[in-house]
Amino acid sequence: MKNLSSWLITFFIIMFWGFRVIVAITGSMGTDFMVKPMDNNIEIILLFVVLLLIPFIFKRKILAGIIYLLAYGWYFGRGLLTNILALVQGETLSAFVYLDMFVSLIALTLPIVTVFDILLDKNRMKNPINKETDWFYKNEQYDRKLDERADKNNYRTL
């Protein structure tokens, strides 16, 4: 993760995860909060799944990004789709439903951006080139020079 965009996306994932923790806690306690969880049990399971995926997303693993996209798409996509269908049919929706739609849209945007960021990352290869250390570890001239110098150090004892 050498790009600022990758750091910001990961930071927003962690912030959104913290927001969803607050939503799950307030939903399970029955406290009034601006956003309610769609299903509290699945919300808690999803929080633990995302908590396990965050280090792998940080390490730029594509499988973690895809699982993150599928989990959030399945959970938040259902709620967003039902609200959009109700809006298209002409029902009057409250401000809380619009806020839920906005949060669901953010929840769907984050994994999509994460997957594209991982796919377009130039440093995510099997054998990445690191200019800071490869001059030492992959430099054959340095090895030859060291070998020649080591061969000339034949000290005699008297």
DAPE-V944828 format. One record per run of one state. SS is the DSSP state (2 for helix, 1 for strand, 0 for the rest). FROM is the first residue (numbers start at 1). LEN is the number of residues. If there is no record, write none. Layout:
ss=SS from=FROM len=LEN
ss=SS from=FROM len=LEN
//
This chain:
ss=0 from=1 len=3
ss=2 from=4 len=26
ss=0 from=30 len=10
ss=2 from=40 len=19
ss=0 from=59 len=3
ss=2 from=62 len=27
ss=0 from=89 len=6
ss=2 from=95 len=25
ss=0 from=120 len=14
ss=2 from=134 len=4
ss=0 from=138 len=2
ss=2 from=140 len=13
ss=0 from=153 len=6
//
